[in-house]
Amino acid sequence: MVITIDGPAGTGKSTVAMALAERLGFDFLDTGAMYRAVGLEALRRNTNLEDPRELAFVARHARIDFDWAKHPPTVKLNGETVGHLLRGGEATRAASYVAVVPAIREMLVAQQQRIGRERQNLVTEGRDQGTVAFPKAEFKFYLDATPAERARRRVAQLRSRGEIVDYNEVLGGIVSRDTRDATRSVGPLAVPPDAQVIDTTRMTQQQVVDAMAERVRAASAAASRSAAPAGG
Ligand code: DC
């Protein structure tokens, strides 16, 4: 079974996806980490981030895989565990250049689909998982929240790490990133037509995980009832 979770940054997607996978005993795929890993490799090779051909070359020669024995799975770049290096500002910025290159998206989506075939049960999280990577997924969720709330969460997260940040600047960044994500030609951020949309603005992460797990449980129960022989 594949469960996709899409939505913009700041909706708590990663944390919630990881918790849902844990709750259901599914594997967890963080597709943003793949774009970030290519971004990190591009930085290490001093690549011109504005040049899609150079970025595609870097992506073709980088080996990205996951250690599935770990929970959550750790990301490896050319055999090196790099998870802790992917969340910094530089890798985040580089990933946003990587994510708009169609050739790289094709490569990474193909790899995600291969992982989907290999892992028995998967919760996968990103921007295009229900629309492009797994259009036939059994469950699709789309998490949303107002830009103001997403900015508030991001500011709280950065301040808890001791960073000095300005709310309006963070909000501006979120709004412009949304526009870029939604208007790019390949794999734009979009609500899959058959997705269940959850507005997380006034919800805790725990409530979001509970709501998702309950919907999966209810649908699985209904499916097994209709598959059971009648009259039994
Ligand atoms: O979810 P995240 O912040 O880790 O994503 C990192 C970058 O990769 C961000 O610019 C969005 C992009 N991304 C994407 O375009 N498609 C995905 N499936 C996952 C991430």
py3Dmol code that shows the C-alpha trace and the ligand (Angstrom):
import py3Dmol

protein = """\
ATOM      1  CA  MET A   1       0.000   0.000   0.000  1.00  0.00           C
ATOM      2  CA  VAL A   2       1.204   3.524  -0.789  1.00  0.00           C
ATOM      3  CA  ILE A   3       0.026   6.594   1.136  1.00  0.00           C
ATOM      4  CA  THR A   4       1.033   9.942  -0.350  1.00  0.00           C
ATOM      5  CA  ILE A   5       1.241  13.189   1.590  1.00  0.00           C
ATOM      6  CA  ASP A   6       1.712  16.400  -0.342  1.00  0.00           C
ATOM      7  CA  GLY A   7       1.487  20.063   0.514  1.00  0.00           C
ATOM      8  CA  PRO A   8       3.543  23.206   0.933  1.00  0.00           C
ATOM      9  CA  ALA A   9       6.380  23.728   3.421  1.00  0.00           C
ATOM     10  CA  GLY A  10       5.352  24.602   6.967  1.00  0.00           C
ATOM     11  CA  THR A  11       2.350  22.302   7.192  1.00  0.00           C
ATOM     12  CA  GLY A  12       4.251  19.866   9.410  1.00  0.00           C
ATOM     13  CA  LYS A  13       4.207  17.336   6.590  1.00  0.00           C
ATOM     14  CA  SER A  14       7.522  15.628   7.356  1.00  0.00           C
ATOM     15  CA  THR A  15       6.896  15.149  11.058  1.00  0.00           C
ATOM     16  CA  VAL A  16       3.350  14.008  10.481  1.00  0.00           C
ATOM     17  CA  ALA A  17       4.313  11.633   7.649  1.00  0.00           C
ATOM     18  CA  MET A  18       7.030  10.084   9.774  1.00  0.00           C
ATOM     19  CA  ALA A  19       4.654   9.643  12.714  1.00  0.00           C
ATOM     20  CA  LEU A  20       1.941   8.130  10.503  1.00  0.00           C
ATOM     21  CA  ALA A  21       4.447   5.657   9.009  1.00  0.00           C
ATOM     22  CA  GLU A  22       5.559   4.695  12.503  1.00  0.00           C
ATOM     23  CA  ARG A  23       1.951   4.276  13.701  1.00  0.00           C
ATOM     24  CA  LEU A  24       1.047   2.025  10.753  1.00  0.00           C
ATOM     25  CA  GLY A  25       4.364   0.163  10.634  1.00  0.00           C
ATOM     26  CA  PHE A  26       5.042   1.472   7.105  1.00  0.00           C
ATOM     27  CA  ASP A  27       8.326   2.614   5.569  1.00  0.00           C
ATOM     28  CA  PHE A  28       8.749   6.366   5.231  1.00  0.00           C
ATOM     29  CA  LEU A  29      10.109   8.152   2.165  1.00  0.00           C
ATOM     30  CA  ASP A  30      11.211  11.779   2.502  1.00  0.00           C
ATOM     31  CA  THR A  31      11.434  12.866  -1.155  1.00  0.00           C
ATOM     32  CA  GLY A  32      12.513  16.408  -0.211  1.00  0.00           C
ATOM     33  CA  ALA A  33      15.699  14.830   1.163  1.00  0.00           C
ATOM     34  CA  MET A  34      16.483  13.541  -2.344  1.00  0.00           C
ATOM     35  CA  TYR A  35      16.275  17.055  -3.831  1.00  0.00           C
ATOM     36  CA  ARG A  36      18.296  18.367  -0.886  1.00  0.00           C
ATOM     37  CA  ALA A  37      20.973  15.684  -1.358  1.00  0.00           C
ATOM     38  CA  VAL A  38      21.392  16.649  -5.023  1.00  0.00           C
ATOM     39  CA  GLY A  39      21.567  20.278  -3.859  1.00  0.00           C
ATOM     40  CA  LEU A  40      24.299  19.399  -1.360  1.00  0.00           C
ATOM     41  CA  GLU A  41      26.279  17.574  -4.034  1.00  0.00           C
ATOM     42  CA  ALA A  42      25.913  20.589  -6.342  1.00  0.00           C
ATOM     43  CA  LEU A  43      27.307  22.845  -3.600  1.00  0.00           C
ATOM     44  CA  ARG A  44      30.193  20.478  -2.969  1.00  0.00           C
ATOM     45  CA  ARG A  45      31.088  20.523  -6.653  1.00  0.00           C
ATOM     46  CA  ASN A  46      30.786  24.312  -6.858  1.00  0.00           C
ATOM     47  CA  THR A  47      28.083  23.972  -9.478  1.00  0.00           C
ATOM     48  CA  ASN A  48      26.421  27.005 -10.994  1.00  0.00           C
ATOM     49  CA  LEU A  49      22.914  26.640  -9.503  1.00  0.00           C
ATOM     50  CA  GLU A  50      21.452  28.718 -12.310  1.00  0.00           C
ATOM     51  CA  ASP A  51      22.566  26.189 -14.940  1.00  0.00           C
ATOM     52  CA  PRO A  52      20.072  23.312 -15.279  1.00  0.00           C
ATOM     53  CA  ARG A  53      22.454  21.290 -17.456  1.00  0.00           C
ATOM     54  CA  GLU A  54      25.225  21.411 -14.866  1.00  0.00           C
ATOM     55  CA  LEU A  55      22.725  20.461 -12.162  1.00  0.00           C
ATOM     56  CA  ALA A  56      21.437  17.536 -14.227  1.00  0.00           C
ATOM     57  CA  PHE A  57      25.022  16.334 -14.726  1.00  0.00           C
ATOM     58  CA  VAL A  58      25.583  16.427 -10.966  1.00  0.00           C
ATOM     59  CA  ALA A  59      22.328  14.532 -10.360  1.00  0.00           C
ATOM     60  CA  ARG A  60      23.202  11.843 -12.898  1.00  0.00           C
ATOM     61  CA  HIS A  61      26.521  11.189 -11.184  1.00  0.00           C
ATOM     62  CA  ALA A  62      25.281  11.278  -7.604  1.00  0.00           C
ATOM     63  CA  ARG A  63      24.135   8.089  -5.918  1.00  0.00           C
ATOM     64  CA  ILE A  64      21.290   8.738  -3.500  1.00  0.00           C
ATOM     65  CA  ASP A  65      19.871   5.935  -1.435  1.00  0.00           C
ATOM     66  CA  PHE A  66      18.298   5.201   1.910  1.00  0.00           C
ATOM     67  CA  ASP A  67      19.227   2.924   4.771  1.00  0.00           C
ATOM     68  CA  TRP A  68      15.883   1.198   5.316  1.00  0.00           C
ATOM     69  CA  ALA A  69      17.118  -0.551   8.447  1.00  0.00           C
ATOM     70  CA  LYS A  70      16.958   2.815  10.256  1.00  0.00           C
ATOM     71  CA  HIS A  71      13.736   4.457  11.489  1.00  0.00           C
ATOM     72  CA  PRO A  72      13.304   6.934   9.914  1.00  0.00           C
ATOM     73  CA  PRO A  73      15.505   5.768   7.024  1.00  0.00           C
ATOM     74  CA  THR A  74      18.725   7.760   6.710  1.00  0.00           C
ATOM     75  CA  VAL A  75      19.660   9.387   3.416  1.00  0.00           C
ATOM     76  CA  LYS A  76      22.995   8.533   1.840  1.00  0.00           C
ATOM     77  CA  LEU A  77      24.844  10.506  -0.802  1.00  0.00           C
ATOM     78  CA  ASN A  78      27.492   8.403  -2.562  1.00  0.00           C
ATOM     79  CA  GLY A  79      27.495   6.080   0.429  1.00  0.00           C
ATOM     80  CA  GLU A  80      27.914   8.853   3.027  1.00  0.00           C
ATOM     81  CA  THR A  81      25.162   9.487   5.589  1.00  0.00           C
ATOM     82  CA  VAL A  82      24.220  13.138   5.022  1.00  0.00           C
ATOM     83  CA  GLY A  83      20.838  13.597   6.720  1.00  0.00           C
ATOM     84  CA  HIS A  84      22.213  16.089   9.243  1.00  0.00           C
ATOM     85  CA  LEU A  85      23.681  18.259   6.445  1.00  0.00           C
ATOM     86  CA  LEU A  86      20.477  18.617   4.458  1.00  0.00           C
ATOM     87  CA  ARG A  87      18.431  20.980   6.600  1.00  0.00           C
ATOM     88  CA  GLY A  88      20.773  23.982   6.604  1.00  0.00           C
ATOM     89  CA  GLY A  89      20.031  27.164   4.699  1.00  0.00           C
ATOM     90  CA  GLU A  90      22.486  26.484   1.878  1.00  0.00           C
ATOM     91  CA  ALA A  91      21.224  22.983   1.055  1.00  0.00           C
ATOM     92  CA  THR A  92      17.636  24.247   1.309  1.00  0.00           C
ATOM     93  CA  ARG A  93      18.361  27.018  -1.170  1.00  0.00           C
ATOM     94  CA  ALA A  94      20.257  24.698  -3.533  1.00  0.00           C
ATOM     95  CA  ALA A  95      17.378  22.171  -3.416  1.00  0.00           C
ATOM     96  CA  SER A  96      14.960  24.807  -4.658  1.00  0.00           C
ATOM     97  CA  TYR A  97      17.094  25.223  -7.807  1.00  0.00           C
ATOM     98  CA  VAL A  98      17.408  21.447  -8.223  1.00  0.00           C
ATOM     99  CA  ALA A  99      13.644  20.970  -7.908  1.00  0.00           C
ATOM    100  CA  VAL A 100      12.839  23.054 -10.999  1.00  0.00           C
ATOM    101  CA  VAL A 101      15.031  21.037 -13.391  1.00  0.00           C
ATOM    102  CA  PRO A 102      12.748  18.664 -15.360  1.00  0.00           C
ATOM    103  CA  ALA A 103      15.510  16.097 -16.095  1.00  0.00           C
ATOM    104  CA  ILE A 104      16.303  15.801 -12.385  1.00  0.00           C
ATOM    105  CA  ARG A 105      12.637  15.496 -11.420  1.00  0.00           C
ATOM    106  CA  GLU A 106      12.282  12.645 -13.930  1.00  0.00           C
ATOM    107  CA  MET A 107      15.264  10.818 -12.448  1.00  0.00           C
ATOM    108  CA  LEU A 108      14.123  11.236  -8.861  1.00  0.00           C
ATOM    109  CA  VAL A 109      10.499  10.338  -9.600  1.00  0.00           C
ATOM    110  CA  ALA A 110      11.665   7.139 -11.346  1.00  0.00           C
ATOM    111  CA  GLN A 111      13.734   6.290  -8.282  1.00  0.00           C
ATOM    112  CA  GLN A 112      10.762   7.007  -5.974  1.00  0.00           C
ATOM    113  CA  GLN A 113       8.580   4.699  -8.069  1.00  0.00           C
ATOM    114  CA  ARG A 114      11.192   1.964  -7.856  1.00  0.00           C
ATOM    115  CA  ILE A 115      11.272   2.370  -4.068  1.00  0.00           C
ATOM    116  CA  GLY A 116       7.458   2.177  -4.084  1.00  0.00           C
ATOM    117  CA  ARG A 117       7.624  -1.167  -5.881  1.00  0.00           C
ATOM    118  CA  GLU A 118      10.315  -2.522  -3.574  1.00  0.00           C
ATOM    119  CA  ARG A 119       8.895  -1.507  -0.189  1.00  0.00           C
ATOM    120  CA  GLN A 120       5.737  -3.294   0.771  1.00  0.00           C
ATOM    121  CA  ASN A 121       3.990  -0.440   2.532  1.00  0.00           C
ATOM    122  CA  LEU A 122       5.098   3.129   2.130  1.00  0.00           C
ATOM    123  CA  VAL A 123       4.185   6.587   3.377  1.00  0.00           C
ATOM    124  CA  THR A 124       5.759   9.022   0.922  1.00  0.00           C
ATOM    125  CA  GLU A 125       5.906  12.756   1.375  1.00  0.00           C
ATOM    126  CA  GLY A 126       6.650  15.626  -1.019  1.00  0.00           C
ATOM    127  CA  ARG A 127       4.987  17.976  -3.490  1.00  0.00           C
ATOM    128  CA  ASP A 128       4.079  15.676  -6.392  1.00  0.00           C
ATOM    129  CA  GLN A 129       3.666  12.269  -4.816  1.00  0.00           C
ATOM    130  CA  GLY A 130      -0.082  11.890  -5.345  1.00  0.00           C
ATOM    131  CA  THR A 131      -0.101  13.697  -8.691  1.00  0.00           C
ATOM    132  CA  VAL A 132       3.017  12.472 -10.537  1.00  0.00           C
ATOM    133  CA  ALA A 133       4.947   9.781  -8.656  1.00  0.00           C
ATOM    134  CA  PHE A 134       2.054   7.633  -7.364  1.00  0.00           C
ATOM    135  CA  PRO A 135      -1.162   8.628  -9.155  1.00  0.00           C
ATOM    136  CA  LYS A 136      -2.677   5.256  -8.213  1.00  0.00           C
ATOM    137  CA  ALA A 137      -1.793   5.408  -4.510  1.00  0.00           C
ATOM    138  CA  GLU A 138      -4.391   3.827  -2.229  1.00  0.00           C
ATOM    139  CA  PHE A 139      -4.461   6.948  -0.026  1.00  0.00           C
ATOM    140  CA  LYS A 140      -3.702  10.530  -0.821  1.00  0.00           C
ATOM    141  CA  PHE A 141      -3.535  13.337   1.687  1.00  0.00           C
ATOM    142  CA  TYR A 142      -2.900  16.991   1.059  1.00  0.00           C
ATOM    143  CA  LEU A 143      -1.916  19.090   4.052  1.00  0.00           C
ATOM    144  CA  ASP A 144      -2.432  22.809   4.032  1.00  0.00           C
ATOM    145  CA  ALA A 145      -2.321  25.778   6.426  1.00  0.00           C
ATOM    146  CA  THR A 146      -2.569  29.532   5.989  1.00  0.00           C
ATOM    147  CA  PRO A 147       0.692  31.259   4.988  1.00  0.00           C
ATOM    148  CA  ALA A 148       0.547  33.275   8.232  1.00  0.00           C
ATOM    149  CA  GLU A 149       0.388  30.114  10.349  1.00  0.00           C
ATOM    150  CA  ARG A 150       3.120  28.414   8.341  1.00  0.00           C
ATOM    151  CA  ALA A 151       5.343  31.477   8.812  1.00  0.00           C
ATOM    152  CA  ARG A 152       4.581  31.474  12.545  1.00  0.00           C
ATOM    153  CA  ARG A 153       5.628  27.805  12.824  1.00  0.00           C
ATOM    154  CA  ARG A 154       8.794  28.370  10.828  1.00  0.00           C
ATOM    155  CA  VAL A 155       9.771  31.396  12.934  1.00  0.00           C
ATOM    156  CA  ALA A 156       9.198  29.403  16.145  1.00  0.00           C
ATOM    157  CA  GLN A 157      11.321  26.548  14.791  1.00  0.00           C
ATOM    158  CA  LEU A 158      14.200  28.831  13.774  1.00  0.00           C
ATOM    159  CA  ARG A 159      14.080  30.788  17.051  1.00  0.00           C
ATOM    160  CA  SER A 160      14.165  27.548  19.028  1.00  0.00           C
ATOM    161  CA  ARG A 161      17.464  26.865  17.255  1.00  0.00           C
ATOM    162  CA  GLY A 162      18.741  30.229  18.419  1.00  0.00           C
ATOM    163  CA  GLU A 163      18.440  31.962  15.049  1.00  0.00           C
ATOM    164  CA  ILE A 164      17.360  35.596  14.813  1.00  0.00           C
ATOM    165  CA  VAL A 165      14.572  35.938  12.262  1.00  0.00           C
ATOM    166  CA  ASP A 166      12.036  38.474  11.136  1.00  0.00           C
ATOM    167  CA  TYR A 167       8.436  37.242  10.794  1.00  0.00           C
ATOM    168  CA  ASN A 168       7.612  39.365   7.740  1.00  0.00           C
ATOM    169  CA  GLU A 169      10.721  38.216   5.938  1.00  0.00           C
ATOM    170  CA  VAL A 170       9.858  34.560   6.606  1.00  0.00           C
ATOM    171  CA  LEU A 171       6.267  35.140   5.463  1.00  0.00           C
ATOM    172  CA  GLY A 172       7.485  36.808   2.252  1.00  0.00           C
ATOM    173  CA  GLY A 173       9.789  33.845   1.593  1.00  0.00           C
ATOM    174  CA  ILE A 174       6.937  31.385   2.059  1.00  0.00           C
ATOM    175  CA  VAL A 175       4.601  33.241  -0.277  1.00  0.00           C
ATOM    176  CA  SER A 176       7.195  33.488  -3.049  1.00  0.00           C
ATOM    177  CA  ARG A 177       8.241  29.834  -2.638  1.00  0.00           C
ATOM    178  CA  ASP A 178       4.561  28.804  -2.920  1.00  0.00           C
ATOM    179  CA  THR A 179       4.290  30.696  -6.188  1.00  0.00           C
ATOM    180  CA  ARG A 180       7.458  29.075  -7.575  1.00  0.00           C
ATOM    181  CA  ASP A 181       6.346  25.592  -6.454  1.00  0.00           C
ATOM    182  CA  ALA A 182       2.873  25.978  -7.953  1.00  0.00           C
ATOM    183  CA  THR A 183       3.887  27.498 -11.284  1.00  0.00           C
ATOM    184  CA  ARG A 184       6.862  25.351 -12.314  1.00  0.00           C
ATOM    185  CA  SER A 185       6.269  23.382 -15.487  1.00  0.00           C
ATOM    186  CA  VAL A 186       7.127  19.912 -14.170  1.00  0.00           C
ATOM    187  CA  GLY A 187       5.639  18.385 -11.021  1.00  0.00           C
ATOM    188  CA  PRO A 188       4.070  21.604  -9.717  1.00  0.00           C
ATOM    189  CA  LEU A 189       2.600  21.607  -6.238  1.00  0.00           C
ATOM    190  CA  ALA A 190      -1.073  20.775  -6.748  1.00  0.00           C
ATOM    191  CA  VAL A 191      -3.881  19.071  -4.872  1.00  0.00           C
ATOM    192  CA  PRO A 192      -4.397  15.584  -6.343  1.00  0.00           C
ATOM    193  CA  PRO A 193      -8.041  15.367  -7.483  1.00  0.00           C
ATOM    194  CA  ASP A 194      -8.706  12.339  -5.261  1.00  0.00           C
ATOM    195  CA  ALA A 195      -6.827  13.587  -2.195  1.00  0.00           C
ATOM    196  CA  GLN A 196      -8.239  14.177   1.259  1.00  0.00           C
ATOM    197  CA  VAL A 197      -7.357  17.764   2.142  1.00  0.00           C
ATOM    198  CA  ILE A 198      -6.581  18.517   5.775  1.00  0.00           C
ATOM    199  CA  ASP A 199      -6.317  22.138   6.873  1.00  0.00           C
ATOM    200  CA  THR A 200      -3.823  21.961   9.739  1.00  0.00           C
ATOM    201  CA  THR A 201      -3.992  25.663  10.656  1.00  0.00           C
ATOM    202  CA  ARG A 202      -5.757  25.032  13.963  1.00  0.00           C
ATOM    203  CA  MET A 203      -4.572  21.490  14.573  1.00  0.00           C
ATOM    204  CA  THR A 204      -1.651  20.052  16.518  1.00  0.00           C
ATOM    205  CA  GLN A 205       0.578  17.552  14.737  1.00  0.00           C
ATOM    206  CA  GLN A 206      -0.810  14.837  16.991  1.00  0.00           C
ATOM    207  CA  GLN A 207      -4.363  15.677  15.873  1.00  0.00           C
ATOM    208  CA  VAL A 208      -3.322  15.550  12.229  1.00  0.00           C
ATOM    209  CA  VAL A 209      -1.704  12.113  12.643  1.00  0.00           C
ATOM    210  CA  ASP A 210      -4.773  10.844  14.532  1.00  0.00           C
ATOM    211  CA  ALA A 211      -7.105  12.121  11.797  1.00  0.00           C
ATOM    212  CA  MET A 212      -5.078  10.470   9.039  1.00  0.00           C
ATOM    213  CA  ALA A 213      -4.658   7.154  10.855  1.00  0.00           C
ATOM    214  CA  GLU A 214      -8.390   7.079  11.562  1.00  0.00           C
ATOM    215  CA  ARG A 215      -9.281   7.645   7.901  1.00  0.00           C
ATOM    216  CA  VAL A 216      -6.905   4.899   6.787  1.00  0.00           C
ATOM    217  CA  ARG A 217      -8.301   2.544   9.432  1.00  0.00           C
ATOM    218  CA  ALA A 218     -11.930   3.276   8.520  1.00  0.00           C
ATOM    219  CA  ALA A 219     -11.326   2.816   4.788  1.00  0.00           C
ATOM    220  CA  SER A 220      -9.372  -0.417   5.303  1.00  0.00           C
ATOM    221  CA  ALA A 221     -12.169  -1.775   7.517  1.00  0.00           C
ATOM    222  CA  ALA A 222     -14.792  -0.848   4.908  1.00  0.00           C
ATOM    223  CA  ALA A 223     -12.704  -2.482   2.153  1.00  0.00           C
ATOM    224  CA  SER A 224     -12.322  -5.733   4.074  1.00  0.00           C
ATOM    225  CA  ARG A 225     -16.085  -5.757   4.891  1.00  0.00           C
ATOM    226  CA  SER A 226     -16.964  -5.460   1.221  1.00  0.00           C
ATOM    227  CA  ALA A 227     -14.415  -8.160   0.334  1.00  0.00           C
ATOM    228  CA  ALA A 228     -15.851 -10.593   2.927  1.00  0.00           C
ATOM    229  CA  PRO A 229     -18.315 -13.232   1.654  1.00  0.00           C
ATOM    230  CA  ALA A 230     -21.941 -12.184   2.094  1.00  0.00           C
ATOM    231  CA  GLY A 231     -24.279 -13.900   4.595  1.00  0.00           C
ATOM    232  CA  GLY A 232     -21.387 -15.024   6.815  1.00  0.00           C
TER     233      GLY A 232
END
"""
ligand_1 = """\
20
DC
O 10.059 19.146 1.618
P 11.440 19.795 1.615
O 11.450 21.197 2.175
O 12.492 18.947 2.243
O 11.824 19.940 0.055
C 13.079 20.420 -0.371
C 12.936 21.052 -1.752
O 12.586 20.087 -2.727
C 11.889 22.145 -1.837
O 12.412 23.166 -2.666
C 10.715 21.481 -2.503
C 11.348 20.430 -3.354
N 10.562 19.193 -3.495
C 9.909 18.973 -4.672
O 9.934 19.837 -5.554
N 9.217 17.817 -4.867
C 9.177 16.887 -3.915
N 8.516 15.733 -4.128
C 9.832 17.097 -2.670
C 10.521 18.286 -2.500
"""
view = py3Dmol.view(width=600, height=400)
view.addModel(protein, "pdb")
view.setStyle({"model": 0}, {"cartoon": {"style": "trace"}})
view.addModel(ligand_1, "xyz")
view.setStyle({"model": 1}, {"stick": {}})
view.zoomTo()
view.show()
